[in-house]
Amino acid sequence: MVRRWAGGAAVAVMASVLLSGPAAAEVSEETAFILNTLLFLIGGFLVMLMAAGFAMLEVGFVRTKHAAAICLKNIALYSLAGLMFYFVGYQVMYGGQTPWFGIPEIWAPSEVASDETIDLGTGYAAASDWFFQMVFVATAASIVSGTVAERVKLGSFFLFVVVLTAVIYPVQGSWEWGGGWLDSQFGFSDFAGSTLVHSTGGWAALAGAILIGARTGRFGKNATPMQPSSLPLATLGTFILWFGWFGFNGASQLAMGSAPDAVAISQIFANTNMAAAAGVVTAYVLSLILGGGKANLAYCLNGALAGLVSITAEPLTPTITEAILIGSVGAVIATFGAKFLEAVRIDDVVGAIPVHLFAGIWGTMAVPLTNADASVFGQAVGVGAIGAFVFGTSFAVWLILKITLGIRLSPDAENVGGDLSELGHAAGSIFASHPGKAPAPAE
């Protein structure tokens, strides 16, 4: 699937099949252009709202002393993602193709409002497409934030985000959505990004978690309980993410200029919703079994997200019943994936790796179950190639940062919390003065 050109194709089909006469075709083409652009814009601001969802989810799962640092991380990573995708990433992902990626350069829209004439043949406004693509790269960066929370240094994390959004994400994205080798040679299919967005964020997070290490006291004989600051806030974040996902998956239809497109978007909405619902119920039942009859809210929240991630690779071709099954399996994978990470002592504060990486792989490999145009081999090649590239490059970037600037807070800074050690204020009292001094950053 080459995301940028689907809208134009829909315009051409509708104009040739449904209409007759030059005047009618011209009017219809402009209407389709407007509707397709509107879809990108609505989908884009819904996905942008997911940045708030990730922030609230993470703030709810971390300890209170790190809440303000998490908020800064999330608003800053969204901003960095936008700037880097503008200056470099968009053209790497969608520019003139070399065998592996596009040529880096600053992007500019092909048309602006002051133009005397606007080429309707593209199918949508160029800036709407850029905006829709940009919010996706910010989602990938948000996934990394939750995993390495409470012990990563803000400056080092921001530098990693710069590399992730300018280079790592766009290169692997170009292989499929940019019409690159995974799309042309292997028929790899990832409708809205179970692998290209979610597993990419998960691989980058896994590399970071391995090199940064677990939070002090998280594992071992002297392990201490690390109570989340606010599960109600995490629940709000989950609902926001669920809501934003309708833009994430629905607008990935990339066209709204015909009745078939409208039907397709409706199906995508229904399948997306029901996969998430199935994920919640499945995780609830599992938590009762694993908890000796006591339910676990965190499992249920991540069950919803795992269902959403699982259906994202192909939200159109499944029936609603099939979408429910796909979401249910995703929740099972995320639940036991979290147990596995605990067993191998990889500290993932919000459970992003089981949700976005493990369930993302499942959703991508499940595409051939409902989409005859995809093959198990092609999907496996895509999952393997993107996993190897993203994990390898992310590990290298994290390692360079670790050797040069350091990536982990000092023990004293981690103990007092990121709010005081890196921001100098707590989440609830930004204008209040605090006694004592924050610990010096680690050398």
Order of alpha helices (4+ residues) and beta strands (2+ residues): alpha-alpha-alpha-alpha-alpha-alpha-alpha-alpha-alpha-alpha-alpha-alpha-alpha-alpha-alpha-alpha-alpha
